[in-house]
C-alpha cells in the first residue's frame, strides 16, 4: 500500500508568485508615466551628456555615444523638436560646426525622468 503524504493545511496567505505579480503590476503602472522621448537609449545618452556639459559638438556627441552621423541626427532632431535641446550651427573657417545645449525644459524633463526611475527602483526593492 502506498503511503500518502499528509500535509497540514496552510493558512491562506499571499504566495510568492502573487506578490511578484503585484510588484510587476505596480511596475507596469509606474512605467506608463515615463517620458518615452527620453527613455530611448540614445536620446537618454544625449540629454545625460548635455546635462553635465555646457555644450557639446555633434562630433563630440557622436564619439561619446559611439553612434553614426545619421542615427545621432535623427535622435537629436526629435529632442530639438520637443525643445529639450537647442542646436546652433556655425562655421569655423570653412568647416561647419553644430553645437548642442540642453534647454531648461530639457533639464526639467530629465529630472522628472530620473525621479520617476528612482521611484520605480524603490518600489521594486520593497
C-alpha positions in Angstrom: 0.0 0.0 0.0 1.4 3.4 -1.0 1.9 5.9 1.8 0.0 9.1 1.4 1.8 12.2 2.4 0.0 14.1 5.0 0.2 17.8 4.7 -1.0 20.2 7.2 -3.4 22.8 5.9 -1.6 26.0 5.4 -3.3 29.2 6.3 -4.2 31.2 3.2 -1.5 33.8 2.6 -0.3 35.6 -0.4 2.1 33.3 -2.3 5.4 34.4 -3.6 4.0 34.3 -7.2 1.1 36.5 -6.2 3.5 39.0 -4.6 5.7 39.0 -7.7 2.7 39.6 -9.9 1.6 42.5 -7.7 5.0 44.1 -7.9 5.1 43.6 -11.7 1.7 45.2 -11.9 2.9 48.2 -10.0 6.0 48.5 -12.2 3.9 48.4 -15.4 1.6 51.1 -13.9 4.6 53.3 -12.9 6.5 52.9 -16.2 3.4 54.0 -18.1 4.2 57.6 -17.0 7.8 57.5 -18.3 8.8 60.2 -20.8 9.2 57.9 -23.9 11.1 60.6 -25.7 13.9 60.5 -23.1 13.6 56.8 -22.3 15.1 55.7 -25.7 18.8 54.8 -25.1 20.5 57.2 -27.5 18.2 60.1 -26.6 18.8 59.4 -22.9 22.6 59.5 -23.6 22.3 62.8 -25.4 20.4 64.6 -22.6 22.6 63.0 -20.0 25.8 64.1 -21.7 24.4 67.6 -22.2 23.3 67.8 -18.5 26.9 67.5 -17.4 28.4 69.7 -20.1 27.5 73.2 -21.0 27.5 72.2 -24.7 28.8 69.5 -27.0 29.6 69.5 -30.7 28.0 67.0 -33.0 31.3 65.2 -33.3 31.9 65.1 -29.6 28.4 63.6 -29.0 28.9 61.1 -31.9 32.2 59.9 -30.4 30.9 59.8 -26.9 27.8 57.8 -27.7 29.6 55.7 -30.3 26.9 56.1 -33.0 26.6 57.0 -36.6 26.0 60.5 -38.0 22.6 59.6 -39.3 21.4 58.0 -36.0 22.6 60.9 -33.9 21.0 63.4 -36.3 17.6 61.7 -36.1 17.5 61.4 -32.3 18.9 64.9 -31.8 16.2 66.3 -34.1 13.5 64.6 -32.0 14.9 66.2 -28.9 15.2 69.5 -30.6 11.6 69.3 -31.8 10.5 68.7 -28.2 12.6 71.8 -27.1 14.7 69.6 -24.9 17.9 70.6 -26.7 19.0 73.6 -28.7 21.1 73.2 -31.8 23.4 76.1 -33.0 25.0 75.8 -36.4 28.1 77.9 -37.3 31.3 77.8 -39.2 34.9 77.7 -38.0 36.6 79.0 -41.1 35.0 76.9 -43.8 34.2 74.0 -41.6 30.6 73.7 -40.4 30.1 73.2 -36.7 27.0 72.0 -34.9 26.7 72.5 -31.1 24.0 71.2 -28.8 22.9 72.5 -25.4 20.3 71.2 -23.0 17.4 73.7 -22.6 15.7 74.5 -19.3 12.7 72.3 -20.3 15.1 69.5 -21.3 16.8 69.7 -17.9 13.3 69.6 -16.1 12.3 66.6 -18.3 15.5 64.7 -17.5 15.0 65.4 -13.7 11.3 64.2 -13.9 12.6 61.1 -15.8 15.3 60.4 -13.2 12.8 60.9 -10.3 10.4 58.5 -11.9 13.1 55.9 -12.4 14.2 56.3 -8.8 10.6 55.8 -7.6 10.3 52.7 -9.7 13.5 51.2 -8.4 12.4 51.9 -4.8 9.1 50.3 -5.4 10.8 47.2 -6.9 13.0 46.9 -3.8 10.1 46.7 -1.4 
